[in-house]
Amino acid sequence: MKDHLAIRAIIKGIVNSDSTTKGDLGRRFAAHLGLTPGPMGRDGGVDGSGFWQGQEIYFQSKLRKSLLDKDEAYIFYGQLDTHQPDIAILLAGIGYNSKFEYHLNTRSNIDRFKIHLLTLEDIFQETSIFEAAVEDLPPLRDLGNGVWEEFR
């Protein structure tokens, strides 16, 4: 999708949704990315996971209407340290501020994880950041024609 006006409207609708809707959408994004969606409701920080080419993949979605900050970097790193994936994907609604990236990148042993920081815009516009993440993931899934119902 390359219609910038439509993309902005869709993103605005998503980030202004209630937490239940955001949780469901996070699980759907995980499924679209070829991963297994995490559990509904309280998920312990796992919105999706999977294995691809011998690599364990961890997916988390934070569809906030503000930039993710240093506190979210600490939380995300804590999840990485707990789950120990090879590849991690974090999907932000709007994006990340400079403090997020600084505090994430200064955690001890952060280089043991391959991390892709995505935004909704990256997914909808299929940016180069999105394309780089897709290279580390199973094939994308089309969730149309009732496919999503298999994951509910």
C-alpha positions in Angstrom: 0.0 0.0 0.0 1.6 3.3 -1.0 -1.3 5.7 -0.4 0.2 7.9 2.3 -3.0 9.5 3.3 -4.8 6.2 3.7 -1.8 4.7 5.6 -1.8 7.6 8.1 -5.5 7.2 8.6 -5.2 3.5 9.2 -2.3 4.0 11.7 -4.2 6.7 13.5 -7.2 4.3 13.8 -5.0 1.5 15.1 -3.1 3.5 17.7 -6.3 5.1 19.1 -8.0 1.7 19.5 -8.7 0.1 22.8 -6.2 -2.3 24.3 -8.2 -5.4 23.4 -8.3 -4.4 19.8 -4.5 -3.6 19.8 -3.8 -7.0 21.3 -5.8 -8.7 18.6 -4.1 -6.7 15.9 -0.7 -7.5 17.4 -1.5 -11.2 17.1 -2.7 -10.7 13.5 0.6 -8.9 12.6 2.5 -11.9 14.1 0.5 -14.3 12.0 1.0 -12.1 8.8 4.7 -12.2 9.5 4.6 -16.0 9.3 4.8 -16.5 13.1 2.5 -18.2 15.6 0.4 -15.6 17.4 0.8 -15.5 21.2 -2.1 -16.2 23.5 -5.1 -13.9 23.7 -5.2 -11.6 26.7 -2.3 -11.6 29.1 0.5 -13.0 27.0 3.6 -12.5 29.2 5.1 -10.2 26.5 4.9 -12.7 23.7 2.7 -11.5 20.9 4.1 -14.1 18.5 6.9 -16.6 18.1 8.3 -19.1 15.7 11.3 -20.9 14.3 12.8 -20.3 10.8 15.9 -21.9 9.4 17.0 -23.0 12.9 16.5 -19.6 14.4 14.1 -18.9 17.2 12.0 -15.7 16.6 10.3 -13.5 19.2 7.7 -10.9 18.3 6.2 -8.1 20.4 3.8 -5.5 19.4 3.4 -2.1 21.2 0.8 -0.2 19.2 1.0 3.0 21.2 0.1 6.5 19.9 3.4 7.9 21.2 7.0 7.0 20.5 8.5 4.2 22.5 10.9 5.5 25.1 13.7 4.2 27.3 11.3 2.4 29.7 10.1 0.3 26.8 13.7 -0.4 25.8 14.3 -1.8 29.3 11.2 -3.9 29.2 11.9 -5.2 25.7 15.5 -6.1 26.7 14.1 -7.9 29.8 11.9 -10.0 27.5 14.8 -10.8 25.2 16.9 -11.8 28.2 14.1 -14.1 29.5 13.2 -15.7 26.1 16.7 -15.8 24.6 15.6 -15.7 20.9 18.0 -15.5 18.0 15.8 -12.9 16.2 13.5 -10.3 17.8 10.9 -8.1 16.1 9.4 -5.2 17.9 6.5 -3.5 16.2 5.7 0.1 17.4 2.6 2.0 16.5 4.4 5.3 15.7 8.1 4.7 16.3 11.0 5.0 18.7 12.6 8.0 20.3 16.4 8.3 20.4 16.5 7.4 24.1 14.8 4.0 23.2 17.5 3.0 20.8 20.4 4.3 23.0 19.1 2.5 26.1 18.4 -0.7 24.1 21.8 -0.7 22.4 23.7 -0.1 25.6 22.3 -3.2 27.4 24.9 -5.9 28.1 25.2 -8.6 25.4 22.5 -6.9 23.2 24.6 -8.0 20.2 23.7 -11.6 20.8 20.2 -10.8 19.4 19.4 -9.8 15.8 16.8 -7.1 16.3 14.3 -5.5 13.9 12.5 -2.4 15.1 9.5 -1.9 12.9 6.6 0.5 12.8 3.1 0.2 11.4 4.3 2.5 8.6 7.1 0.1 7.8 4.6 -2.7 7.4 2.0 -0.8 5.4 4.6 0.8 3.1 6.8 -2.3 2.9 9.9 -0.2 3.6 13.4 -1.3 3.3 13.4 -1.8 7.1 10.4 -4.2 6.7 12.1 -6.0 3.8 15.2 -6.6 5.9 13.0 -8.1 8.7 11.2 -10.3 6.2 14.5 -11.8 5.1 14.8 -13.3 8.6 11.2 -14.6 8.8 9.1 -17.4 7.4 7.0 -16.5 4.3 4.4 -13.8 4.9 0.8 -15.1 5.3 -2.3 -13.6 3.6 -4.8 -13.7 6.4 -7.8 -13.2 4.0 -10.4 -15.9 3.1 -10.8 -17.1 6.7 -7.1 -17.9 7.3 -7.1 -15.8 10.5 -9.8 -18.0 12.0 -7.3 -20.9 12.2 -5.4 -18.9 14.8 -8.2 -17.6 17.0 
